Amino acid sequence: MGKDKTSDKKEADKKNTSLRLDRKTLKALKIRAIEEDTSVQKIIERLVVAYLESPSTLNDN
């Protein structure tokens, strides 16, 4: 039971990145991912996509 060609294509289209999170934040994120039977990667990707789809707000940050 291997991956189908569609999943292989989706994985090939992904690129790696890294980020640094506070130790407590990362631990809580990992626990939440386990509780929701998902992965940290999927949670972060969902959050980033939602952020990018939301209206842009111009801040002076």
C-alpha positions, -999 to 999 in steps of 0.1 A, spaced: 0 0 0 22 29 -13 13 65 -19 -7 72 -50 8 94 -77 -13 124 -66 1 123 -31 37 120 -45 31 151 -67 17 171 -37 48 161 -16 71 170 -45 56 205 -47 63 212 -11 95 230 1 111 229 35 115 258 58 123 262 95 112 284 123 120 290 158 93 288 185 94 292 222 99 258 239 66 260 257 48 271 225 62 242 205 54 217 232 18 229 234 16 228 196 28 192 195 4 181 222 -25 198 203 -15 180 171 -15 147 189 -49 154 204 -63 163 170 -46 134 153 -28 156 129 8 170 125 24 203 135 31 208 98 -6 205 89 -16 229 116 9 255 106 1 252 69 -37 256 77 -29 287 97 -6 303 71 -32 296 43 -60 312 64 -37 342 71 -29 346 34 -65 344 24 -76 370 49 -78 407 39 -44 424 42 -41 450 69 -14 476 65 4 481 98 34 502 107 51 472 124 
